[in-house]
């Protein structure tokens, strides 16, 4: 059988095989067997390149593994394929909606003109198109969030702060991103900046207990840092015989002594 040009796919056997591979690939993905899932889904996309689901599932595999360029590539393909299928299916629905069935009574008189049952059908490709568009649009934020979290886990607070600052610049309406930025800033001993970030998060989620508790912890850590610095500077000046300077530092720390 000769395949027609474009995205309309007519090889029934290949489509059936692609559908089986799609299901198998999804199961492998859920089992976190990403390498095998990628191979099967790639084959599915080759057997039926007009199905956007294989590309969307592939993007999820790459996102899980932090392979951002590969994810972007297949998501762009998914958008193109899904958008084309949305248009093709919409045109088919439109053509069907214009069909009418005419009924006659026993005498041969026309009694009813009924629209085809396909009128008002939901386009099955619209959700896949929207999903692909959303994931593609969220890709930069997903990458920054992943890289920021990795830096945070590695206690590379400087990198984490930089990543989350970029992220918040993209999505300042996301309280979790602000919380992550505050966490990184707190880890870097940037307590004033961390308090500003967590306060912005609390403006978006004022009753979040985790945010409230974290803010209280930041205040305690900031006070402790000020006390430690004052004691260290005071002791230094005292050893140098500069008692006036030492007293000044001790007076700074005195109200913070628990």
Beta strands, then each sheet from edge to edge (+ up, - down):
strand 1: 100-104
strand 2: 110-115
sheet 1: 1+ 2-
end
